[in-house]
Amino acid sequence: MSALRRFWSNVLAVAYRETIVLRHDQAFIGAVLAQPVMMLLLFGYVLSNEPANVDWALLDWSRSDASRRLVADIQATGYFRPPRTVASYETGRALLRGGHALAFVVIPDRFAAQLERGRPRVQLLLDGSDPLSAARVGGYIVEVAASFTPRDQALARRGPPRLAPPPGPIDVRQRFRFNSTLRDRDFFLAALAGMLLTNVCLSVTALGLVGERESGTFEQMLAQPISSLEIVLGKLLPYVGVAYVILLVSTLATGLLFDVWPRGGIPTLAIATLPFVLASLGIGVFVSALARSSAQGVFISVFFIMPSFVLSGSMFPYQLMPHGVRELGGLFPLRWYQIALRRIIERGAGLSDVLGPMAALVALFVLLLALIRWRMSPRLG
């Protein structure tokens, strides 16, 4: 009994010591308490499957009172922004291909006359690269067409429209572009490389500088005739090669196993990946510069990884998020990279179509370099 009692006494003594250490580690306590609060807010208030502020294009050959009432009824649902009126069919398709519109409505020139005699046809092209949003948006427009009346005053509708309406006076011919079968698998696989690279880039670099300080080699490195910017870039370059190996493996795996290949070409994908990798590695180095210990570096990196997955649009469409939160997601490199990924992989976009997301990633990288240099400058003195 004495041996057993001594065993548990030693265990409790060590446990008491660790409790005292944890009690004084404010960063650890803050991270533990903040994580459930962060996830509660994200899943309770941010994530939603209901479309909002949907961008759509309109080609109205009719230009009649009936067609204008139809457009007004679509906007009255509260889910759509004012339409981007285009002058040609090719322009509307280009907006879909570039990700600037989720839906493209084409109203024929004899719409008003056909409405009086029978059931006119309206063409609806939808961006199927986001299956959930495309199905819901298409259902809302079909519901509006089902309840449309040729009277001068459209009836006011209250509440969300049904997704499976009965046949109405307008025959809406839906067609899904880029993912005709609305496979959810394509939506998630298109952003797989972005999530993998985010996890790896932040994980491997978040412990870089703090590990140097803990081992005592950080001061030796600063004693060399080298600037903080040169130190940071030197630490990032080897991981750029690692990131491209991961990109190659994920691209081959999704292509060989699920037949999901970059329609825009692998060279375009490789070029668009570089600014994202640099920005993600920059976040990791900034976290390492902020942290005072390896444990703090791990916990701080979690606050970048989880929100990146949720707010970027990789797991849930960012267009469905409320204002404020949607703009906040633009601070994470994965938001812009997943936009470029979906355009290249699903829409077959070229390099000119992803210059916008690439410019945003370059700006984030430059900002991170400035923050890292500011954080390291007091230690260089």
FIROZA-427968 format. One line per 3 residues: number of its first residue (from 1); their letters; for each residue x, y, z of N, C-alpha, C. Coordinates in steps of 0.02 Angstrom, whole numbers, plus 50000, padded with zeros to 5 digits. Each point is the difference from the previous one (the first is absolute). Layout:
BEGIN
NUM> A> X,Y,Z,X,Y,Z,X,Y,Z; ... .
% end
This chain:
BEGIN
1> MSA> 50042,49940,50000,49958,50060,50000,50044,50063,50000; 50056,49997,50036,50044,50058,50003,50028,50018,49931; 50017,49948,49961,50025,50013,49932,49947,50032,49956 .
4> LRR> 49937,49974,50005,49945,50028,49961,49986,50072,50021; 50002,50011,50066,49988,50068,50025,50054,50048,49976; 50063,49977,50001,50055,50042,49976,49993,50014,49925 .
7> FWS> 49977,49949,49962,49990,50009,49928,49951,50056,49987; 49941,49997,50030,49949,50052,49989,50020,50067,50029; 50038,50000,50053,50025,50063,50027,50046,50035,49951 .
10> NVL> 50043,49961,49968,50045,50030,49950,49961,50026,49939; 49950,49961,49979,49959,50022,49943,49965,50065,50016; 49970,50005,50059,49964,50060,50019,50047,50059,50008 .
13> AVA> 50062,49987,50023,50048,50054,50008,50019,50029,49932; 50012,49956,49951,50016,50024,49933,49940,50037,49970; 49940,49973,50010,49940,50032,49974,49991,50069,50030 .
16> YRE> 50014,50007,50066,49994,50065,50033,50050,50050,49971; 50060,49976,49987,50051,50044,49971,49979,50025,49931; 49973,49953,49958,49979,50019,49933,49941,50048,50003 .
19> TIV> 49955,49991,50050,49943,50045,50008,50024,50071,50016; 50050,50005,50043,50028,50066,50017,50030,50033,49938; 50035,49961,49960,50031,50027,49939,49946,50024,49952 .
22> LRH> 49947,49959,49990,49947,50019,49954,49962,50061,50025; 49993,50006,50066,49962,50056,50027,50034,50066,49985; 50066,50000,49994,50037,50061,49985,50013,50010,49926 .
25> DQA> 49979,49952,49959,50008,50007,49928,49936,50032,49972; 49999,50066,49999,49939,50035,49979,49984,49989,49926; 50051,49993,49959,49987,49988,49929,49964,49933,49989 .
28> FIG> 50021,49949,50037,49968,49934,49994,49927,50004,50023; 49989,50032,50058,49932,50005,50026,49955,50039,49953; 50028,50055,49973,49961,50039,49952,49982,49962,49938 .
31> AVL> 50047,49961,49974,49987,49960,49940,49947,49947,50013; 50005,49966,50058,49952,49947,50016,49930,50029,50007; 49993,50058,50030,49934,50030,50010,49973,50032,49936 .
34> AQP> 50045,50026,49960,49977,50035,49940,49979,49954,49944; 50029,49940,49996,49984,49955,49945,49926,49980,49999; 49970,49977,50055,49929,49983,49996,49956,50061,49985 .
37> VMM> 50019,50059,50026,49962,50060,49986,50003,50015,49925; 50060,49995,49971,50008,50013,49929,49959,49952,49958; 50003,49935,50015,49962,49951,49961,49925,50009,50010 .
40> LLL> 49978,50020,50060,49929,50012,50012,49975,50057,49957; 50039,50054,49996,49979,50057,49960,50000,49983,49926; 50051,49963,49977,50004,49983,49930,49942,49957,49978 .
43> FGY> 49987,49946,50038,49947,49954,49980,49930,50025,50018; 49996,50046,50048,49935,50025,50020,49976,50060,49961; 50047,50044,49978,49979,50063,49969,50027,50009,49930 .
46> VLS> 50055,49967,49983,50033,50014,49936,49977,49953,49945; 50001,49935,50013,49986,49952,49948,49925,49996,49986; 49983,50000,49937,49931,49997,49979,49997,49971,49930 .
49> NEP> 49946,49964,49986,49988,49972,49933,49951,50041,49961; 49979,50057,50026,49951,50041,49967,50036,50054,49959; 49988,50003,49935,50034,50050,49959,49984,50071,50021 .
52> ANV> 50047,50045,49989,49991,50070,50015,50045,50041,49954; 49974,50056,49977,50038,50046,49957,50030,49963,49939; 49957,49963,49967,50023,49960,49943,50012,50046,49940 .
55> DWA> 50059,49994,49970,50015,50036,49939,49973,49961,49940; 49964,50035,49956,49972,49967,49941,50001,50048,49941; 49999,49971,49941,50001,50038,49938,49933,49992,49964 .
58> LLD> 49983,50050,49960,49935,50000,49965,50010,50022,49928; 49973,49961,49955,49996,50018,49929,49926,50002,49982; 49973,50060,49995,49928,50010,49988,49990,50023,49929 .
61> WSR> 49985,49951,49956,49985,50017,49931,49931,50031,49992; 49956,49987,50047,49931,50023,49995,49994,50074,50014; 50029,50022,50056,49996,50070,50022,49927,50023,50005 .
64> SDA> 49959,49957,50027,49928,50015,50006,49983,50009,50074; 49938,50022,50012,49977,50007,50069,49999,49932,50035; 49981,49947,49963,49997,49933,50029,50069,49977,50022 .
67> SRR> 50051,50011,49958,50068,49978,50019,50026,50040,50059; 49984,50065,50003,50022,50041,50057,49965,49978,50064; 49937,49979,49995,49966,49975,50060,50032,49935,50024 .
70> LVA> 50019,49957,49952,50033,49938,50020,50065,50014,50037; 50040,50046,49974,50063,50018,50033,49986,50030,50069; 49949,50042,50004,49982,50030,50065,49978,49946,50050 .
73> DIQ> 49964,49950,49976,49978,49946,50044,50059,49959,50026; 50050,49989,49957,50059,49963,50022,50037,50038,50054; 50007,50066,49991,50034,50040,50051,49959,50006,50064 .
76> ATG> 49934,49996,49994,49957,50007,50058,50008,49942,50049; 50030,49945,49979,50010,49944,50046,50049,50018,50055; 50042,50051,49988,50049,50021,50050,50065,49963,49997 .
79> YFR> 50008,49954,49953,50061,49961,49995,50049,50027,49948; 49978,50045,49957,50039,50020,49942,50019,50074,50003; 50059,50014,49974,50020,50068,49987,49969,50024,49935 .
82> PPR> 50001,50065,49987,49977,50023,49933,50040,49966,49945; 49967,49979,49947,50035,49961,49949,50050,50042,49960; 50051,49966,49975,50047,50031,49954,49974,49990,49930 .
85> TVA> 49973,50052,49970,49971,49995,49933,50055,49995,49948; 49995,49949,49958,50049,49989,49947,49967,50008,49933; 50040,50012,49949,49974,50012,49933,50006,49940,49955 .
88> SYE> 50035,49948,50022,50009,49941,49957,50003,49937,50043; 49986,49945,49967,50002,49935,50034,50071,49982,50022; 50049,50017,49959,50069,49985,50016,50023,50037,50062 .
91> TGR> 49977,50062,50009,50020,50039,50059,49973,49968,50063; 49938,49977,49999,49972,49967,50058,50036,49936,50017; 50017,49961,49950,50038,49938,50013,50069,50015,50027 .
94> ALL> 50030,50055,49977,50066,50020,50025,49996,50019,50075; 49944,50031,50020,49992,50017,50071,49994,49937,50042; 49965,49949,49974,49996,49936,50035,50069,49968,50005 .
97> RGG> 50036,50000,49946,50065,49967,49997,50050,50034,50047; 49995,50066,50006,50046,50036,50043,49979,50002,50073; 49943,49969,50016,49978,49999,50069,49968,50065,50023 .
100> HAL> 49981,50044,49953,49970,50064,50017,49924,49996,50005; 49971,49944,49981,49928,49991,50004,49986,49927,50014; 49950,49988,50043,49981,49931,50015,49945,49976,49953 .
103> AFV> 49960,50046,49974,49945,49983,49955,49999,50048,49941; 49976,49975,49943,49994,50040,49939,49932,49986,49970; 49957,50051,50001,49931,49993,49976,49995,50032,49931 .
106> VIP> 49972,49962,49952,49991,50024,49931,49925,50001,49985; 49972,50060,49989,49929,50008,49984,49993,50011,49925; 49960,49959,49965,49996,50006,49926,49964,50064,49980 .
109> DRF> 50008,50018,49935,49971,50063,49975,49924,49998,49997; 49969,49942,49990,49927,49995,49996,49971,49976,50067; 50031,50017,50054,49978,49977,50066,49929,50024,50016 .
112> AAQ> 49986,50064,49990,49934,50027,50017,49945,49969,49958; 50012,49993,49935,49949,49971,49957,49988,49926,50016; 50053,49963,50012,49993,49929,50017,49967,49991,50068 .
115> LER> 50009,50048,50045,49969,49995,50066,49924,50004,49995; 49975,50039,49953,49928,50007,49992,49970,49938,49967; 50038,49966,49957,49973,49944,49963,50014,49932,50032 .
118> GRP> 50053,49996,50038,50016,49934,50027,50052,50004,50055; 50053,49961,49991,50052,49994,50052,50068,50016,49970; 50023,50062,50007,50064,50019,49970,50058,49965,50035 .
121> RVQ> 50054,49994,49964,50060,49969,50028,50050,50053,50020; 50031,49990,50057,50054,50043,50025,50059,49955,50014; 50058,50018,49974,50060,49959,50012,50035,50024,50063 .
124> LLL> 50023,49952,50039,50034,50014,50063,50064,49959,50002; 50057,50034,49997,50065,49967,50007,50025,50012,50071; 50024,49947,50032,50022,50004,50069,50072,49974,50006 .
127> DGS> 50037,50030,50046,50069,49979,50013,49997,49938,50045; 50008,49941,49971,49995,49938,50037,50062,49983,50040; 50053,50041,49996,50060,49985,50040,49986,50006,50075 .
130> DPL> 49947,50035,50018,49975,50003,50069,49931,49967,50001; 49997,49934,50006,49937,49964,49991,49944,50023,50046; 50015,50011,50063,49948,50018,50048,49969,50067,49982 .
133> SAA> 50041,50050,49988,49973,50066,49983,49963,49998,49933; 50028,49964,49951,49969,49998,49935,49931,49968,50003; 49993,49946,50037,49935,49966,50006,49949,50045,50034 .
136> RVG> 50020,50034,50053,49953,50043,50036,49981,50061,49959; 50049,50032,49970,49985,50060,49959,49956,49981,49941; 50015,49944,49967,49957,49978,49946,49929,49986,50023 .
139> GYI> 49993,49970,50059,49934,49986,50027,49961,50064,50014; 50033,50051,50025,49966,50063,50015,49975,50034,49936; 50042,50000,49948,49979,50032,49937,49943,49961,49968 .
142> VEV> 50003,49934,50003,49945,49959,49973,49936,50013,50038; 50004,50009,50066,49941,50014,50040,49969,50067,49982; 50043,50050,49987,49975,50065,49979,49964,49993,49933 .
145> AAS> 50030,49962,49954,49967,49990,49935,49935,49962,50006; 49996,49954,50048,49939,49960,50008,49943,50042,50026; 50015,50051,50039,49946,50042,50028,49991,50065,49963 .
148> FTP> 50035,50009,49944,49995,50062,49962,49932,50005,49965; 49973,50059,49999,49936,50013,49967,50010,50055,49949; 49962,49999,49945,50006,50052,49948,49967,50065,50019 .
151> RDQ> 49972,50005,50061,49966,50062,50019,50051,50056,50010; 49975,50062,49999,50044,50058,50005,50034,50004,50069; 49965,49975,50050,50029,50002,50067,50015,49929,50022 .
154> ALA> 50063,49985,50015,50018,49934,50024,49978,49992,50072; 49979,49940,50017,49977,49987,50068,50060,49998,50046; 49991,50029,50059,50054,50000,50050,50004,49931,50031 .
157> RRG> 50062,49976,50007,50011,49935,50030,50038,50009,50065; 49981,49963,50049,50032,50004,50065,50030,49933,50018; 50056,50003,50035,50033,49939,50021,50044,49972,49946 .
160> PPR> 50042,49954,50017,50046,49971,49951,49962,49957,49949; 50018,50003,49937,49967,49959,49949,50017,49927,50007; 49955,49958,49974,50012,49929,50003,50051,49980,49947 .
163> LAP> 50036,49946,50013,50053,49978,49955,49973,49953,49946; 49942,49972,50008,49972,49954,49951,49930,50025,49979; 49996,50054,49961,49935,50029,49983,49965,49960,49945 .
166> PPG> 49933,50007,49996,49964,49968,49945,50011,50038,49936; 49984,49969,49943,50008,50035,49935,49960,50064,49999; 50029,50055,49974,49967,50064,49999,49994,50027,49930 .
169> PID> 49982,50064,49993,49989,50029,49934,50065,50011,49961; 50057,49996,50033,50064,50010,49966,50040,49936,50005; 50025,49977,49944,50041,49939,49997,50073,50020,50006 .
172> VRQ> 50029,49988,50058,50070,50017,50012,50043,49940,49982; 50043,50008,49951,50044,49947,49978,50068,50009,50036; 50012,49959,50051,50061,50005,50038,50057,49960,49968 .
175> RFR> 50058,50028,50006,50060,49965,49977,50057,50018,50046; 50034,49949,50026,50054,50011,50047,50067,49995,49963; 50039,50053,50006,50065,50002,49968,50054,49977,50049 .
178> FNS> 50055,49972,49972,50061,49982,50036,49991,49939,50046; 49940,49982,50017,49986,49940,50041,49928,49980,49987; 49988,49971,49942,49931,49988,49977,49961,49953,50045 .
181> TLR> 50035,49955,50035,49965,49952,50044,49997,50024,50072; 50027,50059,50014,50000,50029,50068,50030,49952,50052; 50057,49973,49984,50033,49955,50047,50034,50041,50055 .
184> DRD> 49982,49987,50062,50032,50034,50056,50074,49983,50004; 50017,49941,49978,50070,49979,50003,50046,50047,49963; 49979,50024,49942,50041,50046,49961,50011,50065,50037 .
187> FFL> 49949,50023,50036,50005,50063,50037,50054,49995,50054; 50001,49945,50036,50049,49992,50055,50069,49983,49973; 50004,49958,49949,50065,49981,49974,50036,50059,49966 .
190> AAL> 49962,50047,49973,50031,50057,49967,50040,50042,50050; 49980,50000,50063,50034,50040,50051,50045,49958,50045; 50008,49936,49984,50039,49955,50042,50072,50023,50007 .
193> AGM> 50031,50019,49944,50070,50022,50002,50009,50061,50045; 49952,50045,49998,50004,50060,50042,49998,49984,50074; 49957,49954,50020,49996,49982,50071,50062,49963,50022 .
196> LLT> 50026,49955,49957,50061,49964,50018,50059,50048,50008; 50008,50045,49953,50055,50047,50002,49995,50048,50059; 49939,50021,50016,49990,50044,50058,50023,49965,50064 .
199> NVC> 49979,49938,50008,50018,49963,50060,50075,49989,50006; 50031,49981,49944,50072,49985,50001,50041,50064,50009; 49983,50053,49962,50040,50061,50002,49998,50032,50069 .
202> LSV> 49942,50002,50031,49996,50031,50066,50031,49956,50053; 49994,49935,49993,50026,49954,50051,50076,50000,50001; 50032,49998,49942,50072,49992,49998,50037,50064,50016 .
205> TAL> 49969,50058,49986,50034,50063,50012,49981,50034,50065; 49945,49979,50031,49979,50032,50062,50049,49987,50057; 50040,49948,49994,50048,49984,50053,50072,50017,49980 .
208> GLV> 50009,50034,49943,50067,50012,49975,50041,50047,50045; 49980,50063,50004,50038,50049,50039,49997,49986,50075; 49941,49978,50024,49996,49986,50072,50043,49940,50018 .
211> GER> 50007,49952,49954,50045,49944,50013,50073,50022,50002; 50017,50048,49955,50068,50027,50001,50015,50035,50067; 49952,50037,50026,50010,50035,50064,50006,49951,50057 .
214> ESG> 49959,49947,49999,50004,49951,50055,50066,49961,49999; 50027,49989,49941,50063,49962,49996,50061,50045,50008; 49990,50066,49999,50055,50046,50009,50037,50019,49937 .
217> TFE> 49976,49977,49942,50035,50016,49937,49974,50063,49966; 49944,50028,50025,49971,50059,49969,50048,50060,50006; 50029,50009,50060,50045,50056,50010,50063,49992,49957 .
220> QML> 50023,49938,49992,50058,49988,49957,49986,50019,49927; 49939,49985,49979,49981,50016,49931,49996,50076,49991; 49974,50035,50050,49995,50072,49995,50068,50034,50002 .
223> AQP> 50050,49967,50029,50066,50029,50004,50035,50001,49932; 49974,49961,49952,50030,49998,49934,49982,50064,49961; 50040,50019,49951,49985,50059,49959,49943,49986,49951 .
226> ISS> 49941,49995,50027,49941,49983,49959,49940,50036,50029; 49955,50021,49956,49940,50038,50021,49944,49952,50019; 49950,50028,50034,49942,49960,50020,49962,49975,49939 .
229> LEI> 49996,50041,49947,49965,49978,49940,50035,49942,49967; 50066,50002,49999,50039,49945,49971,49992,49936,50041; 49996,50008,50066,49989,49941,50043,49933,49968,49984 .
232> VLG> 49948,50042,49995,49932,49974,49988,49996,49965,49933; 50024,50033,49947,49996,49970,49933,50042,49936,49996; 50058,50000,50034,50041,49939,50000,49966,49942,50034 .
235> KLL> 49961,50015,50052,49964,49946,50034,49939,49976,49959; 49973,50044,49958,49940,49981,49963,50015,49957,49938; 50055,50013,49967,50012,49969,49935,50000,49924,50002 .
238> PYV> 50031,49966,50049,49997,49926,49999,49929,49974,50004; 49957,50035,50037,49931,49976,50008,49958,50013,49937; 50022,50047,49958,49965,50010,49936,50006,49936,49958 .
241> GVA> 50060,49970,50000,50008,49937,49964,49957,49945,50029; 49996,49996,50067,49957,49950,50032,49927,50011,49980; 49978,50064,49997,49931,50015,49982,49984,49976,49929 .
244> YVI> 50048,50008,49954,49986,49979,49931,49999,49924,49995; 50037,49966,50041,49994,49926,50001,49930,49980,50023; 49974,50033,50052,49933,49985,50024,49949,50017,49946 .
247> LLV> 50008,50056,49966,49955,50018,49945,50000,49947,49946; 50058,49975,49981,50005,49950,49948,49965,49935,50021; 50011,49980,50063,49969,49938,50024,49925,50007,50002 .
250> STL> 49974,50056,50026,49927,50009,50005,49968,50005,49931; 50035,50033,49953,49972,50006,49932,49997,49932,49965; 50053,49961,50006,50000,49933,49970,49949,49954,50034 .
253> ATG> 49994,50005,50065,49953,49957,50036,49928,50015,49980; 49980,50063,49999,49931,50017,49981,49987,49985,49927; 50052,50005,49958,49991,49986,49930,49995,49925,49985 .
256> LLF> 50045,49961,50029,50001,49928,49986,49943,49964,50035; 49983,50021,50061,49948,49964,50038,49930,50024,49985; 49991,50066,49987,49933,50027,49992,49990,50037,49934 .
259> DVW> 50051,49999,49957,49995,50031,49934,49985,50075,50005; 50029,50033,50049,49993,50072,50008,50068,50032,49985; 50008,50024,49938,50063,50029,49978,49991,50076,49991 .
262> PRG> 50054,50038,50005,49996,50072,49988,49984,50014,49926; 49941,50024,49987,49981,50014,49931,50040,50058,49971; 50022,50045,50043,50038,50057,49977,50074,49984,49988 .
265> GIP> 50022,49940,50017,50069,49980,49989,50041,50000,50064; 50045,49953,50005,50044,49995,50058,50048,50059,50005; 50029,50025,49944,50043,50060,50007,49964,50059,50031 .
268> TLA> 49937,50012,49981,49963,50055,50030,49990,49989,50074; 49985,49938,50019,49991,49983,50071,50065,50011,50038; 50057,49981,49971,50064,50007,50034,50017,50074,50010 .
271> IAT> 49988,50042,49951,50016,50071,50007,49955,50033,50052; 49935,49983,49999,49953,50030,50049,50014,49977,50071; 50035,49944,50008,50013,49973,50066,50056,50037,50036 .
274> LPF> 50048,50027,49963,50059,50030,50032,49982,50056,50049; 49961,50051,49981,49984,50053,50049,49961,49975,50059; 49959,49949,49991,49963,49971,50056,50046,49966,50049 .
277> VLA> 50048,49961,49975,50048,49966,50043,50041,50050,50039; 50023,50052,49967,50040,50051,50034,49959,50035,50054; 49937,50017,49986,49958,50034,50049,49986,49954,50060 .
280> SLG> 49987,49936,49987,49986,49953,50054,50062,49988,50043; 50057,49993,49968,50062,49993,50038,50015,50064,50039; 49982,50057,49972,50010,50063,50036,49958,50003,50064 .
283> IGV> 49939,49974,49997,49959,49998,50061,50034,49956,50052; 50027,49943,49979,50033,49956,50047,50060,50033,50034; 50040,50037,49960,50058,50034,50029,49977,50056,50047 .
286> FVS> 49946,50035,49982,49974,50053,50044,49975,49970,50066; 49967,49943,49997,49979,49966,50061,50061,49982,50042; 50052,49974,49967,50060,49981,50037,50034,50061,50031 .
289> ALA> 49996,50058,49966,50029,50060,50028,49960,50026,50060; 49934,49987,50001,49958,50022,50055,50007,49955,50061; 50007,49934,49988,49999,49952,50055,50064,50004,50041 .
292> RSS> 49993,49986,50064,50056,49998,50046,50024,49929,50014; 49960,49951,49981,50018,49930,50010,49969,49959,49944; 50022,49938,49993,49973,49956,49948,49927,49986,50012 .
295> AQG> 49980,49992,50063,49929,49988,50015,49956,50058,49978; 50023,50061,50012,49962,50058,49979,49996,50003,49923; 50055,49982,49967,50000,50000,49927,49948,49952,49972 .
298> VFI> 49994,49941,50030,49951,49951,49977,49929,50026,50010; 49986,50028,50058,49932,50023,50014,49982,50060,49958; 50047,50046,49990,49984,50058,49958,49987,49979,49928 .
301> SVF> 50038,49952,49975,49990,49977,49931,49931,49970,49990; 49972,49970,50052,49932,49971,49996,49950,50054,49983; 50011,50061,50027,49953,50055,49989,50003,50026,49928 .
304> FIM> 50051,49981,49963,50003,50016,49929,49974,49943,49957; 50015,49938,50020,49982,49943,49958,49924,49990,49999; 49968,49995,50058,49928,49987,50002,49959,50055,49967 .
307> PSF> 50010,50064,50017,49962,50051,49964,50014,50002,49926; 50061,49982,49980,50016,49998,49928,49955,49950,49965; 49993,49940,50028,49958,49949,49970,49927,50022,49996 .
310> VLS> 49976,50032,50052,49928,50016,50005,49983,50063,49960; 50040,50053,50008,49983,50065,49971,50024,50009,49929; 50043,49956,49975,50028,50009,49933,49951,49981,49945 .
313> GSM> 49953,49956,50015,49956,49974,49948,50020,49932,49975; 50051,49970,50031,50022,49934,49979,49951,49946,50020; 49969,50007,50059,49953,49950,50025,49928,50023,49991 .
316> FPY> 49987,50065,50006,49933,50028,49992,50007,50061,49955; 49951,50012,49955,50005,50058,49955,50003,50065,50039; 50052,50039,49988,50007,50062,50037,49948,50052,49979 .
319> QLM> 49969,49991,49940,49948,50047,49979,49939,49997,50045; 49991,49945,50037,49941,49993,50043,50012,50028,50069; 50059,50025,50014,50016,50025,50067,49976,50072,50007 .
322> PHG> 49983,50022,50060,49977,50069,50010,50056,50050,49988; 49980,50062,49987,50048,50053,49989,50041,50011,50064; 50060,50020,49992,50046,50007,50056,50041,49938,50007 .
325> VRE> 49967,49944,50009,50035,49936,50004,50028,49982,49932; 49963,50013,49947,50023,49985,49933,50063,50040,49984; 50000,50065,50018,50058,50041,49988,50059,49979,50044 .
328> LGG> 49985,49977,50061,50053,49977,50044,50037,49940,49970; 49964,49957,49966,50031,49943,49968,50050,50018,49947; 49995,50062,49973,50047,50022,49950,50070,50012,50027 .
331> LFP> 50008,50000,50066,50066,50008,50030,50040,49935,50001; 49967,49945,49984,50034,49935,50000,50020,49983,49928; 50063,49979,49990,50022,49984,49931,49958,49945,49967 .
334> LRW> 49974,49954,50040,49962,49945,49971,49937,50024,49965; 49971,50057,50020,49941,50027,49965,50016,50012,49927; 50056,50034,49987,50016,50018,49932,50026,49941,49960 .
337> YQI> 50034,49955,50034,50027,49942,49964,49945,49952,49980; 49950,49991,50043,49946,49954,49980,49959,50029,49943; 49996,50067,49996,49967,50030,49942,50039,49984,49936 .
340> ALR> 50067,50008,50004,50041,49984,49942,49997,49926,49984; 50000,49957,50051,49996,49928,49988,49936,49981,49964; 49944,50025,50022,49937,49981,49969,49996,50026,49928 .
343> RII> 50027,50058,49988,50000,50025,49932,50044,49958,49954; 50058,49982,50025,50047,49961,49958,49977,49928,49992; 49980,49968,50055,49983,49929,49998,49932,49987,49970 .
346> ERG> 49950,50038,50020,49931,49985,49979,49978,50040,49939; 50024,50063,49993,49976,50042,49945,50049,50003,49942; 50060,49973,50009,50049,50002,49947,50028,50069,49987 .
349> AGL> 50006,50040,50053,50024,50068,49992,50074,50002,49985; 50021,50051,49965,50070,50011,49985,50032,50046,50052; 50063,50017,49989,50036,50041,50048,49969,50070,50006 .
352> SDV> 49975,50027,49945,49970,50066,50002,49937,50002,50043; 49967,49943,50008,49938,49998,50039,50012,49996,50075; 50062,49988,50021,50014,49995,50071,50050,50053,50023 .
355> LGP> 50009,50051,49960,50046,50054,50019,49975,50037,50062; 49934,50007,50007,49972,50034,50058,50017,49964,50065; 49983,49936,50007,50019,49963,50061,50076,49999,50011 .
358> MAA> 50040,49995,49947,50072,50000,50008,50025,50067,50027; 49971,50054,49976,50020,50066,50024,49984,50008,50074; 49942,49974,50021,49982,50003,50071,50049,49960,50043 .
361> LVA> 50022,49943,49975,50048,49958,50037,50068,50035,50004; 50021,50032,49947,50064,50036,50002,49996,50057,50051; 49943,50035,50001,49992,50054,50049,50003,49974,50071 .
364> LFV> 49968,49943,50013,50002,49970,50067,50071,49981,50019; 50038,49973,49952,50069,49979,50014,50043,50061,50018; 49993,50054,49962,50038,50061,50014,49982,50027,50069 .
367> LLL> 49936,50000,50016,49979,50023,50066,50029,49957,50056; 50001,49935,49990,50028,49956,50050,50075,50010,50008; 50036,50012,49946,50071,50014,50005,50013,50063,50041 .
370> ALI> 49957,50051,49990,50008,50061,50039,49986,49987,50075; 49950,49960,50014,49984,49985,50070,50055,49958,50032; 50028,49953,49963,50054,49958,50027,50062,50043,50014 .
373> RWR> 50015,50044,49954,50059,50043,50010,49990,50046,50060; 49938,50025,50008,49985,50042,50059,50006,49960,50064; 49976,49938,49999,50002,49959,50060,50072,49980,50019 .
376> MSP> 50042,49990,49950,50068,49978,50013,50048,50058,50013; 49982,50061,49981,50047,50056,50006,50022,50015,50070; 49957,49996,50053,50025,50013,50067,50053,49950,50021 .
379> RLG> 49997,49939,49975,50047,49949,50020,50065,50004,49962; 50000,50041,49945,50061,50008,49962,50044,50056,50029; 49971,50040,50043,50037,50056,50027,50049,49977,50052 .
% end
